[in-house]
């Protein structure tokens, strides 16, 4: 299966990521970080693995492929009888033009944000500990953060910096509390005008000539057709100026080991800023970006310290190369300790949609097909990546998170921690497997979770699983406030 092949190509993608990470501009891209939730390079490597297996078995298989780069990659394999390749040059030209437009648009946005928020520089403490967080609709100006929960209430000296995904309006709203400011404040309008339009990953000729050269070229073209390179460079420029002119003693952020984070760690080390990453979600078997093995400089771009949500994820990170002496369990800051959801066989079924829109559409279609069976489905959109759908009898939208529902009979999820949260609460959970695309497994290897595609969901409803709760302390233990206090206060010492 494709999922098995994706697991098999893990070492291959991480090895490729180590090489690509040395390429100019690699810090502006996701593929060189083996980031499976935002780059589909791994999916293409998995498909290539499947084709290799068919060739080894001597099977005659018709492979329909309209992707111009993947077609050329497969056609180069010995034993492949390929037809005429899909056109490439016009497609690449269109992507190049789209990328220039996207980066120019972001450059204008960044220039405006730098001018509007410049005064917020005065808010930044000289030294001390700072949170660096993404903008999230659940975060509030007065301390509560969607990634760090009530940490700012426990550590009143913490200052919060909103990353460059937060525009001036969001930064201004949070500025009603004096412990908040936007990272855009450290941006230079001149940098925005001169250094962002050309910010994209450009693999070397050697990288494009390798065994996976066509797939590397594809990844670079697709990522270069967006504004993400400009966003990554702008973030780095803002961070570098902040660290140089008014450096914090410690920076704490929701660590996912993406390429821009690795660059931030290197910038921080040069500036004498200590780094504390919080593994805030989960680490499933497909989330190769977390692996130190994928870093071209190994542990050199890992945080000085990493706090994990629980021992299961800590063990996974250590198995992927994170030095054990650098990490401790910090507990689940985002989990509500007052959750009261209980299992009841005839209660509604909770459906947690992923960030991937195509997979979300397939999940909605699958449950709508089952609505006539007399069950009630409550669909919860991803909090950031919203997905519109029409409600029908038996299929309703809910804005309440899992823990705010009094009774549920089952949770259907994909690529979200909600499935684990359900198991901890004693609610059976099923991981949905889309037919149209691959979606990463975010469940730690130590936890067994049932899976089902659209067809198998009918059998799940006919023979619903019984509650088999897992130990909360394995994945979402209560926050270890003493550990957080120690890490923050020691890190903030001059």
C-alpha positions, 0 to 999 in steps of 0.5 A: 500500500502507499502508506507502507511505501511511505514508511519505507522511504523515510530513511531515503527522504531523510538522507535526501533532505540532509543533502538538499539542506546544504543547498543554497536557499534550502532554508526557504523550502519545506522539501529539504526539511522532509516536512511531510505535512507541507511537502508531497515529495515523500508521497512521490518517493513512495509512489516511485517505491511502489513502481520499483516493487512492481518492476522487481516482481516482473509485473505488468502494470499500467501506471497513469501519470499526468504529472510532467516531473513524475512521468519523467522520473518514472520513465527513466527507470529500467524496464519502464515502457513510457509514452509521450511525456506531458508538456513541461516548459509552459507549466514551469513558466507559469509557475515561475510567473506565479511565484514572482507575483506571490512574492511581490504581493507578500513583499508589499504586505511585509513592507506595510507591516514593518512600517505600521508596527515599527513602534512596537519595537519598544515593547520588546524586553532587552533580555529575558524570555520570549515566546515566539508563536504563530497567530491562532484564532484561539489565542487571546491577548491577555495571556492564554495561547493556543500553543502554550495554554496558560503558560504566561499566567504561570510565568508573568515575566514571559513576553509573547512575540507574534510571528510574521504570519500575524498581520498588523491588525492581529498584532494591534489587537494583541497589543492591547496587552503590554506583553505582546508585540509583532515580529514584523516590527523588526523588519526593514521596508528596504529589505522587503522591497529588495530581498523578497521577490527573488527569495526561493529555493534553487537546487544546484545542478548536482541535486537536479542530476541525481537519482531523484532529480526530477522530483527535486525539480518538481518540489522546487518549482511548486514551492517556488510558485508560492510566497513561502520563500519570501515569508521564510526569508522575511522571518529570518531577516526580522529575527536577525535584526531582533537578535542583533539589536535587542536580543532576548536571553531565551526564545521559546516556540512551538518546535516542529524542526522546519527549515526556518526554525533550523535557521533561527536556531543557528542565528540564535546561537551566534547571537548568544540567545538560548533556545527552548523548543516545545513539541506541542502536538504529536510526533507520528511515524510519518513526521520526518521533519522532527528527525535530527537525522534529516538535519544537514548539520545534525544536532547543531540546528536543534534547540538547546532544550526540547520539552515534549508533551509526553514520554511517547513523543519524547521516545520517538524524538530520541529514536530519531536522533534528538540527544536524550540529555537535551529533552524532558517531558513538559506536559500537555499545555493545550489539553483541558484538564476539565474535559468531561466527555464520556462514551455512550453507544448511541451518542453522536459521532464526532468527525475532526477534519484535517488541514488538507482540504481534499481529504476533508472533502472525502471525509465529509462525503463519506459521512454524508453517505452514512447519514441515512443510517440514523446516526448523528454526525458532528463535523468540526472544521480545522481551527485554522484551515476552514472547510465549507460544506452544506449540512444535511439531516444527520450531518451538522457542523459544530464549533465546540471542540471534542472536550466540550461535548458531554457524550460521544460514541465515536471519533473519526479523524485524520492528521489531527491530535483529536483522535488521541484526545478521544482515546485518552477520554475513553472514546473509541477513535478511527483514523480515516484513510482517504482514497484520493490522496495520502494523509500522514499518520500523526499517531505515535507508534506506541499507540494502536488506532483502528483505520478505515476508508470510506467503504469500511466506515459502514462496517465500523458503524455496524460493529462499533468499537468499544472504549479502550482508553489509553493512559493519559500520561503516555501522550498528554500528561498534565503540565509539569509546571516546575519543569517549565519554571526551571527551564525558563528561569535558567534559560533567561539568566544572563 
